[in-house]
Amino acid sequence: MTNGNSITRERIAAMEPRIRPYVRHTPVLRVDMADFDRPPLGVDLKLEYLQHSGSFKARGAFTNLLERPVPAAGVVAASGGNHGAAVAYAAMRLGHKATIFVPEVSPPAKLQRIRGYGAELIVGGARYAEALAASEAFAENTGALQIHAFNQEETLVGQGTLGLEIEQDLPEIDTLLVAVGGGGLIGGIAAWFAGRIRIVAIEPEGAPTLHRAFEAGHPVDAPAEGVAADSLAPKRVGEMMFPIAEAFVERSILVTDDAIIAAQKALWERVRIIAEPGGAAAFAALLSGRYTPAPGERIAVLVCGSNTDLAKF
């Protein structure tokens, strides 16, 4: 593995047309925070939850399968749900076998989606780190291609194509709020923008992976708890994304589980957006007041995932 210096704008720009036939250009919705009982403020929501497989992770999955040789044993991934669904979907589209290891905390909606794409699903421990270890052992024993959810060059490059798309859609924004788990999404996006806009990380209080890494000066273990634990709670951020984040992410803001749940509810009730907890976390920072915009600041919020139990809505 290499450091973030290999995740460049040029590499992302070259990858975007290669994955374009397989991913959606997702829409943008302009909302007024007055509709959410807050002071009037125009905010652009990038609706990446409408991506194939229900999250942004399809971009990184297709990049891996198109850039790396896939053996007869197929591909293997560990995932809280979204990465596994994306890898399963990409493997199905490209004609490869997929084996997905998930932790016990993965919600039924995500497991159903993985199975629906024809992948073999294996529960590999209580938390993501245990599922990852099980998937690595599987790769070593079978020769399957391991596709890491965030600490892999191709994954970061693929997620960076979302940054390119956001710039195409919203060339005038000042600030982008992005949820963080392992950091593949914000790492790729930050590599694309390379300091040209303000990028702010949003994390659950129960899983402050990037927050702890910023405090320590390098990735360290953090708690892996809370309502968004299935998507935003690995043990630590990736080694590859951290130098990118140090250079181009302004700061990390923590939000409570209650704020995330309130954001989910508000997105559904006011604009009929179904977001999973991780997908609603960035909006939670704005809705709760944890992020307060400056006068005239042009803000975009990434709504990045929708794989959740519809009964909640």
Summary of the structure (lengths in Angstrom):
residues: 313
radius of gyration: 17.7
end to end distance: 41.3
largest distance: 56.8
contacts: 1263
relative contact order: 0.16
helix: 47%
strand: 16%
